[in-house]
Amino acid sequence: MQRFSSSGRAKANTATAASISDDDTGVPEEQVYLGRQPILDCRGALTAFELLFRSSLANFAVVTNDAEATAHVISRIFGDVGIHAALGGHTGYVNVDRTMLMSDIIELLPPERFVLEILETVELDQVLLERCQALRKLGFRCALDDVSRLSPRFEEILPYIDIVKIDFLQCPRDEIEALVKVVKQHGKVLLAEKIETLEDHEIAMRMGFEMFQGYYFAKPQVLSSRKTNASRTALLRLLVLLSGEPSIAEIETELKAHPDLVVKLLRLLNSSAVGLTRTISSLHTAILVIGTRQVARWAQMLLFVEGNQLNLRADPLAELCGTRARFMELAANRIRPNDGRFSDTAFITGVLSLIYVLYGEATSDVVQRLPIDANIRRAVLNREGELGLLLDAAEATESGDYDSMAAACEPLPALEADDLAAIGLAAGAWYNYSVSPPRKDAGNTST
């Protein structure tokens, strides 16, 4: 488990309980912060998020303990913004102590969307075991968190849970092997948490772990080892071109050497995610119908999955890039509300800030080869100018460190840490709805 605190190291995409749109980045009086840490499967695909909470008990006058406060936070967040906005199509892992586990409030959550993480230190008795069993019958899955050693207590609770999260920082390697053997004998799912290095990840893979979580996976430089190809280079050039004011002819000229790329882009534009009511048969038509701005958004998404077997919904790098770019755009709009050009430039700056991941080279080497606007170049390379300050704010928000968020806002008088949290959620919701829109028959978006 990762604690979300003002000084914690947990890496997460931070958000708030507020629901905000392009034109509404206001923050309600009651502040609740939600962070997400990705959980990946053996393929490196995004499969779930652990949800991390930070709240002030002063905002919950009728609540007398942290457990009930967290339960109210959960219900309020998903009542306000909708589960799909926070999680997309993925599962959410939430930490529960004994009080929260025994509370009826937990049953407000849709069980098919959540895993309940029980702390390994929770007091164990028959009442708790029966409660776990009852929740599982309702459809919840239970995970035992922070496991670092074998014990009679561990083996007693094992039949009542579904997932075991083994702490790679605290558990000696020989003890991990013994734990893995016992867990496999009981047919439970193994999740390696607090994975900090490539070596830890490889060890966990060899031992048979099925899911992985930790600081290692939150670092963008390790999210992808994709081979750069001609199509990706063409996409990148398209994005740089679209950051200006190109003519349709200029865009078509840029892509005419890569017809396969045009086909992929058109296929994406015609998918249900874009929500068009007519079929787009050419890039020329696409630009006329939805504009260069939206074409740029979808080209950006295609850029980060081109040549990779993961789709947009499952790709952690694409999720990070899309969310950061949208964050930059919304934050730029907050600073200069009537300057659409600046917002568009901020979006492409967010994309290019992660381009080194795709090329496996230093950012400076990649950026120097591209015809990038000088302000974008300064922001990406040196964190200079307003765009550079916004990049600092984006990275601070991704870190889940409230103190860093507050510090990043000091040179940005139009923004406060609370605003960053709200914008972070709006950015994540935009990405989730873009790549995985709710089913039309799903009813209320809160589920």
C-alpha positions, 0 to 999 in steps of 0.5 A: 500500500502507498500512503498519499500524504504531503510528504509521501513518496507515492507516485500517483495521478492526483485529483479531487472530488470535484467534477470539472469541465473545460470551462469549470476548474473551480474547487468546492469548499470541501477538499478531498484528494484522490491519487492513483497508482497504476497496477500492471499485469504480466504484459505491462498492460494497465489493469487497475489503479490503487486509489489514494486519499488525503482529506481533512477531518474538519470537512466531515464534522459528523464523522468521528474516525478516519475509517468513516471519513475515508468511506464518505470520501469514496462515496462522495467522489464517485457520487460527484464525478462518476467511477468511469471518470476516475477509473475508466474501465479499470478496477479500483483498489481501496485501502480499508481498516477494520472499522471501514470494513465493518461499515455498511458504507463500503457497500455503496461501492459497486463490487465488480469495480473494486478490490478491498485492501485489508491491512496485514496489521488489522486485528484478526478474529472470527467477526472480521473473517465472516465479514470478509466472506460476506463481502465476497459473497456480494461480489467484492474481492479482498486483498491482503496488503503489505504482506512481508512474512509467513505467520499463522495469522497469515495462513488463517486469513488466506482462505478469506481473501482473493489477492495477496500483495507482497511487499518487495521492500520489506520481505527478504527474498527467501521469505518471498519464495516461501510466501509464493509457495503457500499463496499458490497452494491456496490458488490466490492471485499474487501481486508484487508491490513496492517494486522499485527496480528492474531487478525486482520486477524480473524476480517477481516475474520469474516467481510467478507474480501476476500483477505489479505495482510500485515506484518503478512503474510510475517512472515514465522512462520505464513504462515503454521500451518500444522501437521507434519506427517511421510511422511514429516519426511521421506522427511526431512531425504531424503533431509539431506541425499541428502545433502551429497553424498549418493548412490542410494541404501541408498536413496531407503532404506530411502524411502522404508518404505513410498511407498506413498511418493515415489508415490507422488514424482514420480507423481511430477517428471512426471508433466509438470513442470519438463519437462522430455521427458520420463516417470519415473517409479521408484525412481531409474530411476529418480535418474539415469535420472535427478540426486540426485540434481534435486530429492532433489529440488523436494523433497524439494518442496513436503516437504512444501506442504505434508499434506496441501491442497494447491498446490505448485503454491498457497502455500506461504510457499513453495514459500518462501522456494523454493525462499530462497533455490535457492537464497542461491544456486545462492549466494553461486555460486557467492562466490565460482563459482567453488564449486558445493558442496558448492552451494548444501549445501547452497540450503539445508541450505535455506530449513532447515532455515524454517523447524521450521515452519513445526514442530511448534518448536524452530529451535534448537529443530528440528535441534538437532534431524537431522543428519545435517552437522555441517556447516549447523547447525551453519548457521541455529542456529547461522548464523555463517560461510559463510552459515550463512552470506548468510542466513542473506543476503537472509533474508535481501533481502526478507525484501525489506530493501535496507540498510539491504541488503547493511549491509548483504553484508559487510562481503561478498566482492563478493556481493553487494546489487545490486547483492542480488536484481538480485539474488532475481529475479533469485530465484523467476523466477526459482521457478515460472517456476518450479511450473507453467511453461508457456504454450507452446502456450503462445508465448512471455514469457513477457506476 
